[in-house]
Amino acid sequence: MKHQRKWAFAPAILCAAFASTIANAEKSDDTLRVAMAEEILNLYYNYTTKREYIILAQLTDTTLFSLDPVTQEFNPAVATGYDYIDETTLDVFLRDDVKFHDGSILTADDVAYTYNWIVREDSESNASGTVGRWLDNAEVTGPNTVRFHLKTVYPLVLRDMAQRIMLRKADTYDADGVIDRDAMAQDLIGTGPYRVVSIEPGQELILERFDDFFGDQPSIENVVVRTIPDIGTQQAEIMSGGIDWMFKVPLDLAQSLGGTPMATHLSGPDLRVAFIVLDAAG
């Protein structure tokens, strides 16, 4: 199956240079300090489209498949593989060693529930627009197998599974028949390499490495995300060592700071596409 490649340039980011004495101090407490301009209020990516939440979701959650940024291939993540029964029926096979941050094992029921919840009209999830165009329903067909029934032939199913849907425990949003769309907004229980230690909405988020993560363990133990709306304040913080990483940096500022020994300017390709519509017809 072929997948389209869509490229755009990612926003510039700045990282404090590890040659500095400040960086050496940060290494001793094994913490990455991050600044974001947007307030962090809702940790569940399925209910937002902001880039800040996308970044955080890569730390706290995992998806069925993952995208290799170099080859653009979709590799197994929570899934171990897949098989098309026919053009609109897809079986996905799951690992049996994936743990949620509360210690419970992820099951096929959890995966099916997550996808079925997203496409329910009363879920009101931001992700429903992506998944709802192709998914009819997800069905548990074995201890580690979920069958996806598609509405129509859709060649980008794996792409959507790799990029959009973060997995949740069964009954997370409608336990006992009572709908609570904010159930994971702050008390997040994910399956990713980092778990949420604490959150002060709009101020600070603290993440800690999850030792039972099924994949490769990240080298950094803690991540502290601070809300700093003013770019000038972020600049001062990265130069003084108060933070180690900032993004959405204006190009001139990124190049200027990147030219000093205190910071490194990084940029690269992204799958997000931005465009301007020219309305010639008025």
N, C-alpha and C positions, 0 to 999 in steps of 0.2 A: 504494500500500500504506500502510495506517495503522499507526502505532506507538503503543503506550501510553506515556503520560507518568507517571512515578513520581517524586515529589518528597519530599525530606526536607531538614532543615537541616544544612549542613556544619558541622564543628566550628570553633570560633573560632580565628582565627590572628592573630598579631601581627607587624607589620613595623616595623623601626626607621624613624623618620621621616627623610626625606631632607633636612630642613631643618637637621639637626644637623651639627656639625663632624665627627663620627664618620662619618656617611654620606658626606660629601665626601671623606674619606680613602679609604673603600671604593671610591668611584667611580674614584679614581686607579689602583687596581689591578684594576678591572673584575671584582670577585669578590663573589658572594652567599654569605654564611655562614649555614648552616641548622643548627638543632638538632632532633634527634629523640630521643624517649625510648626507643623500641624499638631494639635492636641490629640493625644491618644486616649480615646474614650471607649471604643468598642474593639475588642481583640479578635473578633470572629470575622475573617475575611469573606465568608459567604454572605455577610450582611453589609458589605461595603465595597467600594471600588477604588479607594484612595491608595496611592502608591506606598505610603507609609505602612499601611496595614498589609499590603502585599509583602513587603520586606519582612515584617514581623512574622507573618504566617510561614515564611520559609524557615524560621527558627523554631516556632512552636508546633508546627503541624507537618504532616506528610500526606502525600496523595498516592493514588494507586500506581501511577507511573511517574517517571521523572524525565526531564528533557536534558539531554547532553548539549551544553551551549556551544560546543565545538563542532560536533558531527550533526547536530540537529536531529538525533535519533531519540526515540522514546524507549526508555529502559524500565525494567521492573523496579518497583519501590516496595510499597505494601503488597502489590501484586507480584506473583512469580511468573505470570505469563497469561496468554489469552488465546481464544480459539473462536473463529467465526463459524457458527453452526450453519447459518445462511446469511444473506445480505443484511438482514435486519435483526439477527439474534447473535449476541456476543457473550461467550462465557469468559469470566475473569477468575483466575485461580489466585488464592491468597496465601501469604505466609502464615505460619501458626505461632510465631514468636513475637508479634507486635504488641507492645504494651501501651496502654494509656498512662497518663501521668499519675493516676491514682492507683496504679499497679494492676489493674484488670487487663485481661487479654482481649484484643480486638477480635471480633468474630465476623462471619459472613452476615449475620443479622445486623450488626452495626453498619456495615457497608451498604447493605440494601436499604436500611432505614434512612441513612444519610441522603442517598440519591432520591428515594421516594419522597422524603420530606421536602427537598429542594424544589421538586416539580409540583408539589401540592399548592393549590391556589392560595390557601390560607397561611402558607409559610411566609409569603411576602419577601422571599430572599432575593438579594441582588443577583445571585447566581442563577436564578430560575430562567432568565432570558437566554443564557448560554445553553444550559442543559435542557430546558423545556422544548427547544426547537427540534431535538432529536430523541429524547428519552420518553417512552411510554411508561415503563415501570421496571423496577429491579426485583428479581426473584431469587431467593435462596434455594439452591439446587443440591447442596452438599455441605459438609462441615466447613470446607474452605473454598466454596465455589458460589459465585453470584452470576446469574444470567440476566443480561440487560436486553430488554425488548425495545427495539428502536421503532420510532414512528415511520421512518423513511431511511433510505440509504444515505449515510453521512460519513464521509471519509476522514473527518477530523475528530472522531470520538476520542482517540487516545490523547490527542492534543488537549482537549477539554478536561479529560481525566487527570492529566499531568499538571495542568496549570490552574484549575479553578476550584475543585471541590475538596475541601478539607474534611476529614472523616470524624464523625461523632458517635458517641454511644447511643444505642437504641433507646428511644423514648426521651431523649434529651430535651426536646422542645414541646412535647405534649404528654408528659407523664400524667397518668390517671385522667387522661382526656382533657387536661387543662393546658391551653397553649401559652407558652412563655418564650417569646422570641428573643428575649434578653438573657436567657439562661446561661449562655457562655460569653456574654459581653465582657465580663471582668473575671469571673471565676472559671477561667478556661481550663478544660481538661483535654489536651491534645495528645498526639503520638510523636511529636517532633523531637529533635535533639536538645531542645531547651524547654524547661517548664517555668511557669509563672510563679515567682516567689511573692511578689506584692505589686500592687498598682495603686497609684494616686492619680485618678483621672485628670488629664490635662496638665500633670506635673511630672511624674516619674514612674517608670516601669522597670522592674528588676527581674531578670531572667537568670536561671541557674542551669548548668549542664545536667541533662537527664541521664543518669548512669545506666538505666535499663533500655536506652534507645537501641533499636535493632540494627541500625546502620553504623557507619564510621563515626566515632566519637569526635566532636569538635575539639580543637586544641585549646580554646579559650573557655575558662570555667564559668565566668559570669559576664553578663551584658547589662549595662545600666543605660536606659534611654531617658533622656531629659527633654522636656518641651522648652525650647528657646525660640520664640517667634522671630526675634530680631536677628538678621543675618550679621549685623555688625557685632552683636554680642557673641554670636557663634564664632566669628573670626577671632575675637579677643580670647575666647575660651580655648580655641585650638592652638593659638600661639603661646598661651600661658600653660597649657597642659591640663586644663580643666576637662577637656573632651579629647577623644582620639579620632573621631570620625564625624563628618557632616556631609550632607548632600543637597542637591538642588542649588548648587553654588553658581552664582553668575560667572560667566566664562572669564571675564576680565579679572575678577577676584581670584578665581581658581588658578589661572595662569600666573598671577602675581604671587600668590602664596606658594604655589608649586615651585616657583623659582627660588625659594628660600630653603635653607637647610632644615627648617622646622616642620615642613609639610610635604606631602606627595600628592600630586594632582593625577587622578585616575578617571578615565572615561572609556566607554566601550559600547558594543552593539546591544540592542534590546529588541524584544519581540513586539513591544508596543508601537503602534503607528499613529502619528499625529498628522493632521491634514487641514487644509483650508478650503472651504467650498466657495467657488466663484459663481455667484448667481447672475449669470449674464442676462437672464430673462427678467430679472427684477422681481 
